[in-house]
Amino acid sequence: MSITLSGLLIGVGIAAIILTAITTFFFKGGHKSWLITFLQNYTGALFVFSGLVKAVDPLGTAYKLEQYFSEFSYTFEPTWFGFIAPIFPWLSNYSVGFSVLMIVFEIILGLMLIMGMKSKLTSWMFFGLVAFFTFLTGFTYLTGYVPDGANFFSFGSWAEYNANNMKVTDCGCFGDFLKLEPKVSFFKDIALLFPAVYFVFKHKDMHQWFSNKVQLAIIGLSTVGLLIYCFSNYIWDLPHEDFRPFRIDADVASIREAEENAAASVQITDWTLENANTKEVVTIPTAEYYAGLSTNYAKDKGWKVLEQIKTKPALKATKISDFDIKDYEGHEVTYDYLDPEAGQNFMIVSHKTYGMPKVSKITVQDTIFVTDTVLVAGVELPQVVRSIGEIKSVEKEVVDYIWDEEWKAEYVNKIKPLLEKAKKDGHLVSIVFGGADKAMADDFAAETGIEADYYTADDILLKTIVRSNPGIVLWDNGKIEYKWHKKKLPSYEEIKIAYLK
């Protein structure tokens, strides 16, 4: 079921009305103002919901934070603020921890707003968090004005807004449950600043539920429960709800075909051009553009294309449109999974490989040969003779990989037995790595002894497919039959009974 932002806000509004009625009838002593009570309940319910849909998938928020940290590092590095750029890669190493803390804090803050707990502190925390979100979404939206190759702080280089310029394409405010365009997210946070400021000045008028002891007990128990819930959705198992396109039972082959057909039907209706000489910007229909391409709007007259205005596809593209798997020779193997007659295929996914290269030098014997021509009796033409001229020792660099023992053990102890039995039964088996070259994949295969087809793909795609490293995906004729977290992988015999044909 899909939902829009307007539908979500209406639903939150209904919840706020119900909470306001409860406040009025059951907490009369703590109720002072209808307006502030409603705003407390509305913003509190919004934060609780926003946090819960992210708590389902903490890794999704962590990956979004990694994107932000990467973009901040790239943005600040060539500026006077370059000294802070190195902190962002360091922060990226702890993105999962930041994700869990932020999610839990958002939900707890929502509960504190609804209960009216410590009104002054709650008001300032709410203002601070909304201001932080506004900064993130504002930065994301404004990067749409920054052309490729230009720095965000080079304001003179800013051009017309182009969504394709944005490196972070959505803020992740509601996780994968609801994707918002950065512009929409930014204005949503701008709107939230109004109640945030209002709370700061009117915190004494906030309603209050329960006594301080009861409030503390609720917050304490909620915090513990939320931490356990977040951990269960990535440390011990896959998210219990999957809002991503590669969910269990998804017919990926059919969805991909439908999205490709929808993309192919898109038409260019207008062109936005700028004249480098006069700085004039015009938007003209496609027919007029092509008619004047060699005359009115020729390049030698200073015209250049700023944007193509297109019709919207009948079906919005998802990450399934980016499903692209290759072997290490660069050959496309995507349809090994999507072919309706492909059969069942065990795909082992690792968006990141934990191997550190170690360069060592070894001494090898290098033989130098010399060639000469000799005349052989009875043979008309001279014969080439090759003989050893010199043997000398030469140092050669060899790259070995030191693999993380815990990560490698997951493969050796769990994945390897599964794949061996699956291959014996005639099923296809493959391992797809993100960010590993052929030498690394070959070394891993030799180190673990796992015989499978080794492929490569974009790490973001692999993160989207399964939230585990390694993660196990069972394909069946272009559909995702099932997925397992590395810690919840059943025995091959159990999988065979439940899923294999």
N, C-alpha and C positions, 0 to 999 in steps of 0.2 A: 504494500500500500504506500503510495507516495503522498507527501504532504507539502504544502507551500508555507512560506513564512507567514503570510496573512492568516492561513488556517491555524498555524501554531500559536500565533499571538492571540487569536480569538479564543482558542482553547485555554491558554494561560489566563486570559481575561475572565473566562467562566469560572476557572478554579479560584481566581482572586475574589470574585463575587461571593462564592461559597465560603471561602475563608473569612471574608469580611462579615458575612452573616453570622458565622460561628463566633467571631470575636465580639460582635454586638450582643449576642444573646447569652453567651457563656462566660465572657470575660468583661462584663460591664464596667467593673472598677478600673480596668486598665485601658479602656477605650476613651480617647479624647477628641479625635478629629476623623471624620469620615474619609477625607481626602488622603491624609497621611496613612491611615489604616489600609485603604485600598492600595496605595502605592507600595507600602511595605509588603503586602501579600502578593501583589503583581510581580514586583521585582524579585521577591523571595522565591516564588513559584517558578519564575523564569530561570533563575540561577540553579535551583534544584534540578529542574528538568534538563537544562543545558549540561550540568555536571554529570547527571546520571547516564545520558546517552554517550558521553565520553568515557565514563567509568566502565562501560561495556567493553571498550577497546582502548586501554591506556597506551598501547604501542602506537596506535594511530595518531594520538596527540603528540607522542614523543617524536615520531617521524616528522610531524608538522613543525615542531620546535627545531629539529635539526635543519629543516629548510630555512627557517628564519635565521638561525645562527650562521648558516653558510652565507646567506645574503647580506647579513650585517657585516660579516668579516670582509666580504668582497667590497661592500660599499665604503667602509671606513678606512680600509688599508691605504688607498692613495691620497688621503686627505690629511689635514693637520691632526685629525683624531686617530691617525694610524696606530698610535701606541696602544689603543684599546682593542685593535683588531685581533691580536692573538688570544684574547680571552674567550672569543666565541667558539673556536674549535675545542677549547678546553671545556666550555659549558656543554658543548654537544656530546661529550663523553658521558654526561650525567643527565641526558635528556629524559630518560625513562623515569628517573627519580623526580625530576622537576615536573614531569607530566602527572605522576600520581599525586604529588603534593598540591599541584594547582587544581586538579580535579576535586580532591577531597576538600580543599579550602573553599572552592566555589560552592559546593553543596552545603558545607557547614555554614558558610556565610548566608546562604539562602535560608537555612533553618533559623539562624539567628535573627534575620530580618522578620520572618514570619512570627517568631516568638517575642520579638522586641527585646532581645537579650542585650544587656550592656549597650544601651542605645547610642551613646557618644562614640564608643569604640567601634561599634558595628557601622555607624554612619561613615566614619573616616576610612575604615577598611573597604567599605563598598565604593566610596569615592575613589580610593586609590586603585582598586582592581578595575573599575570601569575606565579610569584614565589610562591605565596600562593597556587594556584591550583596545581603547580608542587609538592609542599610539601605534599598536601593531597593525590594526586594520587600516588606519590612515596611511601608514607607510606602504602597505601592500597596494592600496588603491592608487596612491600617487606615483608608484613606479610605472603605472600605465602611461604616464606622460614622459618617461625617460627612454629615449631611443636606444637601440642596441649600440654598445660601445661607449655610451656616455655614462658619467657617474651621477648618482642621485643628487649630489650637492652642486653639480654644475648646472645651476638653474637656468643659465642662458641657453643651454642645449635642449631644454625641454621642448617637446613638440605636441602635436595633437594627441589626445588620449587614444591609446591602442592597447586593448586587453592582452594582446600577444606579447607585449613588452614585460609583463609581470612574471617574475620567477616563481612567486608563491601565488597560486591561482585562486585559493580560497583560504579563509582564516581558520577553518576548523572549529568554528564556534559551537557547532552542534555535531562534531565528529563527521562520520559518514552517514548519519541519519538524515541530515539536510545540508546540502551544499549551497552556500550563498556566494553570490558574486561579491568581490571585495568592496565595490561601491556600496552595495546594499548593507554589507556588514558594517562599514564605516558609519553610514548614516544611522544605523540601528544603535551603535554605541554613542553617537552624538546625542541621540534622543535619550539614552539612559543617563547621560550626564545631568540632565535637568532634575530628575528625582534624586540623583546622587548629591547634587549641591543643596537641594531642598532639605534632604535629611540632615546634612551637616548643620544647617541653621535652625532646623525645627526638631532636632532629635528628642527634645524634652516632651514633645507631643506624641511620640510613638506609643502605640499600644503595647501591652506586655501580657504574655501568657505565662502562667505558672510562677512559682517562686524561684529564687536564684538557685537553690539546691536542685530542684527538679530540672531546671534548664541545663545546669552543668552536667547532670546525669545523662540527659538526652544527648547533649553534644559529645560527651565522652563515649557513650555506647555507639553513637552514630559514627564517630571517627574510627573506632576500632573495626566496626562492621564494614565501613567503606574501604578501609585499607585491605581487609581480608578479601572483599569482593574484587577490588582492583587487581590484587595479586593473583586471584583465581583466574582472571581473564587473560593472563599472559605468562605467568610463571608456571602454573600447574596445568593449564588447559587453554584451549582456544576460546575466544569471546563467546559467551553463551547466546548472544544474538549477533548475527552477521548482517550488517547493512551494506556490505560491499558487493560489487557485481559478481565476484567469483565465489558466491555462496554455494553451499551444498544443494544439489539438484539443479543448478543453473545449466541451461542448455547454451553453453558458450558459443558453439559453432553457429547456432541459429541467430543468437543475439548479435554476434560479430557480423554476420551476413546482412542482417537488417540494418545495422548501424552503417555499414559500408554503402548499402543501397541508398540510405537516407542522405549520407554525405555526398554521394555522386549526383543526387538530384538538386543540390544547392545551386542556385543561379546568382550570378553577379548582376545586381540591378543598377548600381551607380558606382562612380569612381570619384574619390576626393584627390584633387591635384593641388600642388603648390608651385608657384613660379618663383624660381630662385632669384630672379632679377627684381621683380616688383613686389614679392612676398604676398601676392594675391593667392587666396585659397578659394577653389571652386569645387562644387559637387555637381557632376553631370551624369545623365543616364548612359548606360553602356553603349547604346547605338550611337549616340552623339560622340562618345569618346573614340570609338573605332573609326567613325567617319572623319574625325579631325586629327587622327593620330599622326598623320604626315604633314598636316598644315597648321591648324589652330593650336594644337597641343603637342607639337613636336618637341623632342628633347633639346634640339639645338636652339629652341626659343626659351629654354630655361624651365620647362615643365617637368615635374617629377610626381610619381604616384605616392600619395600618403597612405591611402587606405582603399580597399575594395569593400563595398557595402553589399552584403549577400543576404539572400533569403535564409530564414532559419530552417535547419533540417527538420523533417517530420519527426525524427527520433533523435534525442540528444545523445551524443557520444559519451560512453563511459570508458573506463580503463580497459575494457575488453577490446576496444578498437586498437589499443596499443599492444595487444597480445602478440609478441614477436619473439620466437625462440630460434637460435641459430646454433649450428655445430661450430667447432673450433677451426674449421676451414672456411667459415663464412657462409655456409649453405643454409637456406631456410628450412627449418624442420617443424614449423608451427603446425602444419597440417598432419603431422604424425599424431597429434592430439585431437584435432578437430575433424578429421576424416570420419564420416558417419559409419565407415566400415573398419575403423582403426582398431577396434577391439578395446580391451582393458589395458591400461598403461599406468604403472606406478611411477609417479613423478616425485622425486625427492628435491625439495627446494631449500636452497641456502642463499639468502640475499647477500650474505657476507661470509667470507671464508677466513678462518682464524689461523693463518699461517704467516710466519715471519721469515723473509728470505735471509739466508746466511751464505755469504760468499766466502769460499775457501779456495786455496791454491793447491794444486797437485802437480807433481812432476811426472811427465810422460816422456817416453822415448820418441823422438822425431827422426825419422829416417829420410835422408836426402839421397835421391837416386840420380845417377848420371846416365845419359844415353849416348850411344855412339853407333856408327855404321861400320859394318864389316862386309867383306866379300866372302861369299861362301862358294866353294867349288861346285860347279854344276848349276849354279843359280845365276841368272843373268843380272838381276838388279841387286844393289846393296841391301843388306838386312839391318834393321834397327835392333840394337842390343841394349837392354836396360840392366844396370848393375848398381849395387849399393856403393855410394860414394862416401857417406859419412853418417854416423849415428850420434845424435847429441841429445842431452836432456833439456826439456823445455817446460817452463811453468805455465800452467793453464788454470784459468778461473772456472770454478764449478759452483753453481747455485743450488743449494739445498734449502728445504723449508723446515722450520721448526714449528710443528703444529701444536695448537692448544690441546693438551691431553684430555681435558673433560669433553671438549667439542668433538675430538676425534673418537673418543670412546662411545659417544652417541651413535656414530656411524658404524663402528666396528661391532659393538655389542647388540645393537638393535636393528639398524638399517641393513647391514650386510646379511644376516640370516634371513631377513624378510625377502630381500631381492634374490638371493640364491634360490629360495624355494619357489618364488614367483617365476623366475626364469625357467626352472625345471618343469613347471606346469605350462610353459609356453606363453607366458604373459610378457609384454614389453616392460622394460625397466629403464629409467633414465634419471640422471642427476643434473640439475640445472643450477649453475653458480652465477652469482652476480659479482662483478668486480674481480674476477680471477682470469688470468690469461692461460694459454694452452700449457705452458711449462708448469704452472702451478697446479692445474688440473691433473696433468700427467704424474706429477710428484705425489699428489694426494692418492691417485689410483694405485700407484706403486706402494705407497706407505700403508694403505688400508687393505689392499688386495681386493677391492670391490670392483667387480666386472659389470659395467653398465655403459650405456651411451651417455657421454658427458657433453652437456650443452651449456650455453651462456645466454643471459638475458639481462635487461635493465634491472638494477636493484630495486627501484621503486615499484616496478611491475611485480617483482617477486614478493615484496613486502605486502602488496595488495592481495596477492593470491592466497597467502596463508601467513598467519601471525605466529610463526614458530621457526626456529632456526637450529636444526633442520625441521622442516615440516613435510608431512606426507600427504600427497594428493592422489586419489584414485580416479582416473579418467575412464569413461565408458562411452566410446563412439561420439566424442565431442561434448559430452556432459560431465560435470563433476559429480561423481558418484558419492564420494565421501572425502573428508579431510581429518587428519589427526595431528594433535600436538605431540611433540617428541616424548613427553612424559605420559601420554595416554595411548601410546601405540599398542594395540592388542597383538597377540601372536598371529602368525600367518594362518594358522589353522582356524582361529576365530574369524579372521577376515574372510577366509575362503568360504566358510559356512554362511556368513551373513551377506557377503557382497559379490563374490566371484561366481562366474557362470561356468 
